[in-house]
Amino acid sequence: MKKQNKINKPNKKANTKALVLITAGIALLAAVFVLFVNNKSENQELANHPNIENQPTMGDENASVSLVEFGDYKCPSCKAWNEMIYPRLKADFIDTGKLKFTYINVLFHGEESALGAAAGEAVYKQDPDEYWKFHKQLFNEQPKELHDDLWITPDKVAEVSKEYAPKINQDMFKNDISSKEIAQEVEKDANLVKEFEVKQTPSIIINGTMLEDPFNYEEISRLINEQL
């Protein structure tokens, strides 16, 4: 007697499992895509880029990419940005001639912010190269705790300029801090803060694009490389 050939019936359980896996995979891809699109759209495309003429700027003046930091010497996040992000930015893009970097003062913390800004402008007026030494050290002087305590004082900015920007004439520096000329420079920065609706410090703008997250170095690098 012939044996009847066994017919393999479809495994409904296996098919159902495969369908679930495929559906889950599609859903995951969709979620990743949405996340990618949302992350890209978080950066704000501006109508224009800040005017950096006569602003403290380092790097190749002919560089095609301009990065502007809106910062405040009294701001703990700005101190962190200048310790964590700026050194990488300088090594990767500024020192290689790909990027010019500009600092614009924000006065979110009142009189101390204004004094720090005026001191920086007074140093910059005498020697743009000495400015960056003063700029770095004034952030270094910011206390790690009790940020709201008074620490940006006339004595402190004079001490920092004397020790870390030795080419600066101290008598001229002290006179300039309270001068009308320097007050106008600080006011120019304040007007840029209003024009570009800066709400937080630091705020970073790269060729007319304001970053949602100024601490996302991968996104900073992507935007710079995109413009090169």
Buried (B, 14 or more C-beta within 10 A) or exposed (E): EEEEEEEEEEEEEEEEEEEEEEEEEEEEEEEEEEEEEEEEEEBBEBEEBBEBEEBBBBBBEEBEBBBBBBBBBBBBBBBBBBEEBBEEBBEBBBEEEBBBBBBBBBBBBEEBBBBBBBBBBBBBBBBEEBBBBBBBBBBEBBEEEEEEEEBBEEEBBBEBBEEBBEEBEEEEBBEBBEBEEBBEBBEBBBEBBEEBEBEEBBBBBBBBBBBBEBBBBEBBBEBBEEBE
